[in-house]
């Protein structure tokens, strides 16, 4: 996927959801199992709307808040891809949509923000959201990005990848795209080939 082809809100929303991923051994890995994992994830996103990403240090409370938000976002992503199937990573244990909406909206409301315009001489204008009061919470910034994404036309391109063992969501880049990456498509074709030969034998 080309980073320039999606908004910052979409990128943050997808990045949050993709902290649950295939682990390479047929299982599912979670990048946010402890505060160190959340710290590393946030610090890897400088230049986003995340507050002070380069200096962020997670604690147990921020980890819990972000994991609860992620569960809500995954439930809302599963709704957004209907009538398609949700990611197999959590299809059996999704929050009910009304609960996910309440959780997302509550997280977004934790710290009100205002748009601030930045316009360097040699660049296009850029709008960043800054807290009305200092100390914007990470979960509020993430929730606001998710709301921005889900309310945007980009939501229509959201899909769950159904290649074998893949649990990712992705934004469809062209009409025939079925998988998050070309390598996933190859894996799906190989699996179908093996199934056909198994049935024929």
Secondary structure as UniProt FT lines:
FT   HELIX           3..5
FT   HELIX           8..17
FT   TURN            18..19
FT   STRAND          20..22
FT   STRAND          28..30
FT   HELIX           35..43
FT   TURN            46..47
FT   TURN            51..52
FT   HELIX           53..55
FT   HELIX           60..80
FT   TURN            81..83
FT   TURN            88..92
FT   HELIX           97..108
FT   TURN            109..110
FT   STRAND          113..118
FT   TURN            121..122
FT   STRAND          126..131
FT   HELIX           138..150
FT   HELIX           153..157
FT   STRAND          158..160
FT   TURN            164..165
FT   STRAND          169..171
FT   TURN            175..176
FT   HELIX           182..200
//
